[in-house]
Amino acid sequence: MAIKNILPEEYYQIMDLPTAKLERMYIEEYLRSKGLTLAELKKLPAAEARKLMIEASTWASTKLAEVETRADFVRDLHGEE
């Protein structure tokens, strides 16, 4: 059984967060590091696709936290709040 509609475009249109597209980029980057694309992920067995998406989402969250931490650091350096 393959997972359908993983990360559909509508999800990112609904999520009007500034980081939504960056999150998707990081997820796609993680999948590429595993030799996959989102389209290929959809063809995998559901359990395998889910496991990879959890890994990709965790990795993307870590990368986003790095970006946010760096932005906070730069704001602190410039005395902004």
Secondary structure, DSSP 8 states (H G I E B T S, - for coil): -B--SSS-HHHHHH---TTHHHHHHHHHHHHHHTT--HHHHTTSBHHHHHHHHHHHHHHHHHHHHHHHHHHHHHHHHTT--
